[in-house]
Amino acid sequence: MNALLERKAALAEDTMIRAIAPVMKKRHAEQAKKDRKARTNAALSRLGIPLRVV
């Protein structure tokens, strides 16, 4: 019975990961894009260049 419960738990976890993964990938891509712009703007401001990436 314990093996059956372990298998059910693994299947449920796998199902949840498959359902959540596309949303997480999209959110990560959006955050990485914002972060890239922020890093570029910070580097430009440190160099004293009055240019911003929007």
Secondary structure as UniProt FT lines:
FT   HELIX           2..47
//
